[in-house]
Amino acid sequence: MVLQGINRGIKGVVPNVKMKNWITIILTLTVLNSFGQNHNPKELGIGFAIATNPYEFEDLSTPQNLYRNKELTDKWNSDNVYPFFLKPDYGLYHFICLEKTDDYYKILVNDNEVGYIPNDSSYYFKTWDAILLQSTVERLTKDNPIKKEWDDDSETIPNNCEFDRLTVQDVIQKDGEFWLEIYFSPECEDYPDKNSKVKYGWIKWRTNDKLLVNILLLC
């Protein structure tokens, strides 16, 4: 369903985007997974600046209140603007926020460029913890083991499912390490209900500014 949504989004973009941008858009969308997340941000910042009305960007238009400087006087002059979560037809248009002041959000654009948007009603802020607590995650690599406790030396809990579907229960930072308490179905159910057997454990979700998980906000 989500992939179909992306396809519909691409078809809707064609009449509204200059041809010189078309190849760039295709290449960018291919690096997004079906849940609208980029993988390699330069920094992880303090949280997210989230569009109050993400649906206005379904045509991949550039936000009109995006600037190059914190004084908000130098307008962004590129047509290609991609936030960290990009699935506006499903309500996702989230920039990684590097700094928040009374006047502006300093944000990450296209994974490695710095931009600024006004701190007004067009965007609102959420911490990483708040986003993660609403999500299901999957590990980017299996060398990020599920542990019984939030400790590298703790017992490893096996998960033999082909795909991770790890529901987040808690977010903990300990001694500079970033842990998630998760549960999952050993029977590989995508959406375990209250009668399902589940296992609980801990995984790391980041190391410094390297992200270790996909965040599945649409699950």
Secondary structure, 3 states (H helix, E strand, C coil): CHHHHHHHHHHHHHHHCCHHHHHHHHHHHHCCCCCCECCCCCCCCCEEEEECCHHHHCCCCCCCCCECCCCCCCECCCCCCCCCEEEHHHCEEEEEEEEECCCEEEEEECCCEEEEEECCCCEEEEEHHHHHCCCEEEECCCCCCCECCCCCCCCECCCCCCCCCEEEEEEEEECCEEEEEEEECCCCCCCCCCCCCCEEEEEEEEECCEECEEEECCC
